[in-house]
């Protein structure tokens, strides 16, 4: 079973009960650090958004076909008061629960039915385990308040010495919050010499203990899918416990790489993905 499906099935069995990200992570054997990101990528919904929409969909169906009170139906789908249920219902459907039967056609298009995820079928070769990683890096870093998806393109515009640009792997460090949101993103190169730099770059020292390391070759979309498969399937299936919400990508262009190619979706890279894990 795709591990995220365990969370989806858990939701269906517990719509009347309290559900939170920790319970979903435990049900699917996915670290809470990555549950929100993996869940939204695969389903299109944030975990608690999906829970809320499933509850309100089932409530609307009951209101249409059954004669139970609004309070009783709201309670059946996890709401502790009629006021909380009515507020959530109006926010979702733009009508109060009492208007359900008259406005069924308006509601049906907003229903969210149960989702199950198909196996991604991405080949993942056996990884290697490294006892440590110690490296100095030079590049640029952005934080949650000003994250920019074009950070790689900005890296290509910086005045690095020529030896950096075509001969070293590009390092990307991603740090996520407890709810799966990206907190910071660093992009840079292994440091050759501080003396060779004449601009205000960010110097970062990376020191990690035990890591699991995966390799992949492909374009940006292929690398993204591979990354998702690692966290959504391989790690939970192998019951690997993550140390934190950090992941490190070393990517090396397989051909000459310059500023014009920084956003080329078809450019091929060799990826080395490092993930810190518990002993």
C-alpha positions as CSV (number, residue, x, y, z in Angstrom):
1,X,0.0,0.0,0.0
2,X,1.2,3.5,-0.8
3,X,1.9,4.9,2.7
4,X,0.0,8.1,2.3
5,X,-3.1,5.9,1.6
6,X,-2.9,4.8,5.3
7,X,-3.5,8.4,6.3
8,X,-6.3,8.7,3.8
9,X,-8.0,5.6,5.1
10,X,-7.4,6.7,8.7
11,X,-9.3,9.9,7.9
12,X,-12.3,8.0,6.6
13,X,-12.5,5.9,9.7
14,X,-12.1,8.8,12.1
15,X,-14.2,11.6,10.6
16,X,-16.2,11.8,13.9
17,X,-13.0,12.1,16.0
18,X,-10.2,14.5,16.5
19,X,-7.6,14.3,13.7
20,X,-4.3,16.1,13.6
21,X,-1.1,16.0,11.6
22,X,0.7,13.9,14.2
23,X,-2.0,11.2,14.0
24,X,-1.9,11.2,10.2
25,X,1.9,11.0,10.2
26,X,1.9,8.1,12.7
27,X,-0.8,6.3,10.6
28,X,1.3,6.5,7.5
29,X,4.8,6.1,9.0
30,X,5.8,9.5,7.5
31,X,7.6,12.0,9.6
32,X,5.3,14.9,10.5
33,X,8.0,17.2,9.0
34,X,7.1,15.9,5.6
35,X,3.5,14.7,6.0
36,X,1.9,18.1,5.0
37,X,4.2,18.6,2.0
38,X,3.8,15.0,0.6
39,X,0.1,14.9,1.3
40,X,-0.6,18.2,-0.5
41,X,1.6,17.2,-3.5
42,X,-0.2,13.9,-3.9
43,X,-3.8,14.9,-3.2
44,X,-3.9,18.6,-4.0
45,X,-5.1,19.4,-0.5
46,X,-3.3,20.3,2.8
47,X,-4.1,17.5,5.3
48,X,-6.5,19.4,7.5
49,X,-8.1,21.1,4.5
50,X,-8.9,17.6,3.1
51,X,-10.2,16.4,6.5
52,X,-12.5,19.5,6.7
53,X,-13.7,19.1,3.2
54,X,-14.4,15.4,3.6
55,X,-16.4,16.1,6.9
56,X,-18.5,18.8,5.3
57,X,-19.1,16.7,2.1
58,X,-20.4,13.8,4.3
59,X,-22.5,16.2,6.4
60,X,-24.1,17.7,3.3
61,X,-25.1,14.3,2.0
62,X,-26.6,13.4,5.3
63,X,-28.5,16.7,5.5
64,X,-30.0,16.0,2.0
65,X,-31.0,12.4,2.6
66,X,-31.7,12.1,6.4
67,X,-33.9,13.8,8.9
68,X,-31.4,14.2,11.7
69,X,-30.9,17.6,13.3
70,X,-28.1,20.0,12.2
71,X,-26.4,19.5,15.6
72,X,-26.5,15.7,15.3
73,X,-25.1,15.6,11.8
74,X,-22.4,18.1,12.7
75,X,-21.4,16.1,15.7
76,X,-21.3,12.9,13.6
77,X,-18.6,14.5,11.4
78,X,-16.5,15.9,14.2
79,X,-17.9,19.3,15.1
80,X,-18.6,19.9,18.8
81,X,-21.2,22.7,18.4
82,X,-23.9,23.8,15.9
83,X,-22.2,27.2,15.6
84,X,-18.8,25.8,14.7
85,X,-20.4,23.4,12.2
86,X,-22.6,26.1,10.6
87,X,-19.7,28.5,10.3
88,X,-17.5,25.9,8.5
89,X,-20.4,24.8,6.3
90,X,-21.1,28.3,5.1
91,X,-17.4,29.0,4.5
92,X,-17.3,25.9,2.3
93,X,-20.7,26.0,0.5
94,X,-21.8,29.6,0.9
95,X,-25.2,28.5,2.2
96,X,-26.4,27.4,5.7
97,X,-27.0,23.7,6.5
98,X,-30.7,24.3,6.5
99,X,-30.7,25.2,2.8
100,X,-29.0,22.0,1.7
101,X,-32.0,20.2,0.1
102,X,-33.0,23.2,-1.9
103,X,-29.5,23.9,-3.2
104,X,-28.2,20.4,-3.8
105,X,-27.0,21.1,-7.4
106,X,-24.9,24.0,-6.0
107,X,-23.4,21.8,-3.4
108,X,-22.5,18.8,-5.4
109,X,-19.8,20.5,-7.5
110,X,-18.0,21.3,-4.2
111,X,-18.1,17.8,-2.8
112,X,-14.7,16.2,-2.0
113,X,-14.9,12.4,-2.3
114,X,-12.4,9.9,-0.8
115,X,-9.0,9.8,-2.5
116,X,-6.7,6.9,-2.9
117,X,-3.2,7.4,-4.4
118,X,-1.8,5.1,-7.0
119,X,1.7,3.7,-6.7
120,X,4.2,6.1,-8.3
121,X,6.2,3.3,-9.8
122,X,9.5,5.2,-9.7
123,X,12.6,3.0,-9.6
124,X,14.6,3.7,-6.5
125,X,18.0,1.9,-6.3
126,X,19.3,0.9,-2.9
127,X,20.8,3.9,-1.2
128,X,24.0,4.1,0.7
129,X,24.5,5.1,4.3
130,X,27.1,7.7,5.2
131,X,28.3,8.2,8.8
132,X,28.8,12.0,8.3
133,X,29.0,14.9,6.0
134,X,31.2,17.9,6.6
135,X,31.5,20.6,4.0
136,X,31.8,24.4,3.6
137,X,29.5,26.0,1.0
138,X,29.2,29.4,-0.6
139,X,26.1,30.8,-2.2
140,X,22.8,32.6,-1.4
141,X,20.1,31.8,1.1
142,X,16.5,32.9,1.5
143,X,14.0,32.6,4.3
144,X,10.3,32.1,4.6
145,X,9.3,35.7,4.3
146,X,11.0,36.2,0.9
147,X,11.5,32.8,-0.6
148,X,11.9,32.9,-4.4
149,X,11.4,29.9,-6.7
150,X,14.0,31.3,-9.1
151,X,16.9,31.0,-6.6
152,X,18.9,28.8,-9.0
153,X,18.6,31.5,-11.7
154,X,19.8,34.1,-9.2
155,X,22.8,31.9,-8.3
156,X,23.7,31.8,-12.0
157,X,23.8,35.6,-12.1
158,X,26.3,35.9,-9.3
159,X,30.0,36.7,-10.1
160,X,31.5,33.3,-9.2
161,X,34.9,32.5,-10.6
162,X,34.6,30.3,-13.7
163,X,35.9,27.2,-11.9
164,X,32.8,27.2,-9.7
165,X,30.1,27.4,-12.3
166,X,30.8,24.4,-14.6
167,X,32.9,22.0,-12.5
168,X,31.3,21.8,-9.1
169,X,28.0,20.2,-8.0
170,X,25.3,22.7,-7.0
171,X,24.2,22.3,-3.4
172,X,20.6,23.0,-2.3
173,X,19.6,22.8,1.3
174,X,15.9,22.8,2.2
175,X,14.7,23.3,5.8
176,X,11.0,22.6,6.5
177,X,8.8,23.5,9.5
178,X,6.8,21.0,11.5
179,X,3.8,21.5,9.2
180,X,5.8,20.9,6.0
181,X,6.3,24.6,5.0
182,X,9.6,25.6,3.5
183,X,11.4,27.8,6.1
184,X,14.7,28.4,4.3
185,X,16.5,27.5,1.0
186,X,20.2,27.7,0.4
187,X,21.8,27.3,-3.0
188,X,25.5,27.3,-3.6
189,X,28.7,25.5,-4.4
190,X,31.4,23.7,-2.3
191,X,33.8,26.4,-1.2
192,X,37.1,26.5,-3.0
193,X,38.7,29.6,-1.5
194,X,37.3,32.6,0.3
195,X,40.1,34.7,-1.3
196,X,38.7,34.0,-4.7
197,X,35.3,35.7,-3.9
198,X,34.9,39.4,-4.2
199,X,31.2,39.8,-3.5
200,X,29.1,39.3,-0.3
201,X,28.2,35.7,-0.5
202,X,26.7,33.5,2.2
203,X,29.3,31.1,3.7
204,X,27.7,28.0,5.2
205,X,29.2,25.2,7.2
206,X,27.3,21.9,6.9
207,X,28.0,19.2,9.5
208,X,25.8,16.2,9.6
209,X,25.9,12.8,11.2
210,X,24.4,9.6,9.8
211,X,22.6,10.2,6.4
212,X,20.9,8.0,3.9
213,X,22.0,9.0,0.3
214,X,20.0,8.4,-2.9
215,X,21.2,8.9,-6.5
216,X,19.1,9.8,-9.6
217,X,19.6,11.2,-13.1
218,X,16.9,13.3,-14.8
219,X,15.4,16.7,-15.5
220,X,13.9,19.0,-12.9
221,X,10.4,17.3,-13.0
222,X,12.0,13.9,-12.8
223,X,14.0,14.9,-9.8
224,X,10.9,16.4,-8.1
225,X,9.0,13.1,-8.6
226,X,11.9,11.1,-7.4
227,X,12.1,13.2,-4.3
228,X,8.4,12.8,-3.6
229,X,8.7,9.0,-4.0
230,X,11.5,8.9,-1.5
231,X,9.4,10.6,1.2
232,X,6.0,9.3,0.3
233,X,7.0,5.7,-0.3
234,X,10.5,4.5,0.2
235,X,11.2,6.0,3.7
236,X,7.9,5.0,5.3
237,X,8.0,1.5,3.7
238,X,11.5,1.0,5.1
239,X,10.5,2.6,8.5
240,X,13.4,5.0,8.4
241,X,13.2,7.7,11.1
242,X,14.3,11.1,10.1
243,X,16.4,13.3,12.4
244,X,14.9,16.6,11.3
245,X,13.1,18.3,8.4
246,X,16.3,19.0,6.4
247,X,17.3,17.6,3.0
248,X,20.4,18.3,1.0
249,X,20.6,18.0,-2.8
250,X,23.9,17.9,-4.7
251,X,23.1,18.3,-8.4
252,X,25.6,18.2,-11.2
253,X,24.6,19.3,-14.7
254,X,25.4,16.6,-17.3
255,X,26.3,19.2,-19.9
256,X,27.5,22.8,-20.0
257,X,25.2,24.9,-17.7
258,X,24.9,28.6,-17.8
259,X,22.6,31.5,-17.0
260,X,20.3,30.9,-20.0
261,X,19.8,27.3,-19.0
262,X,19.1,27.9,-15.3
263,X,15.3,27.5,-15.9
264,X,15.5,25.0,-18.7
265,X,12.9,22.3,-17.7
266,X,14.7,19.7,-19.9
267,X,18.2,20.1,-18.7
268,X,19.6,16.9,-17.2
269,X,21.2,16.6,-13.8
270,X,22.8,14.0,-11.7
271,X,21.2,14.2,-8.2
272,X,22.7,13.1,-4.9
273,X,20.1,13.4,-2.2
274,X,21.3,13.4,1.5
275,X,18.7,12.9,4.3
276,X,19.8,13.0,8.0
277,X,18.3,10.0,9.8
278,X,18.4,8.8,13.4
279,X,20.9,6.2,14.5
